[in-house]
Amino acid sequence: MSTASAVPDVLRGRVAWIFGDDFDVDLIIGVENIKYYDPDKLRAVCMRAFDPEFADRVEPGDVVVGGRNFGYGHPHYPPLVALRNLGISAVLAESFSPGFWRGETYNGMPLVTVPGIAAAVRRFDPVEVDWRRASVRLPDGTELAGDPPSDRTVKVLEAGGSLNLLLREHARRAPAGAEG
């Protein structure tokens, strides 16, 4: 369906963790660590308060699941930097806090709104996520349908984030012979 996309159309992984409603993502790394971007530091503190072995249990392609208003609080980026560095490929939730959704979508992380997802899965369940269609196939073959992303969001995710997309779009508009 797409050309070379930064995000595969279908993501296959396991449910690495399930968060409840109104979850503040700063808790993923601890509020005391929100100013760090060093991948080794973030790996060492990621999810330590919830499961000290989380970083060793996550596999590339895994997803995290949330309830309603996932990402509540200040939209700090290091928590999702930590999850991406561990291999988390998407966040599936009942709904997202607007600031979190905007920031992480524009950083290139697929965020898929899927009603009923938090109650439908258990930790380590395998899932197949078609982020373009906002559908999630569960282990028993059930498919949950969510809200598909807008055309612009698809372009952002295909580019690997809004900065990449803007650079690509503006590069096409540069006048012939322009130096940059």
Summary of the structure (lengths in Angstrom):
residues: 180
radius of gyration: 16.7
end to end distance: 32.7
largest distance: 57.3
contacts: 546
relative contact order: 0.18
helix: 33%
strand: 18%
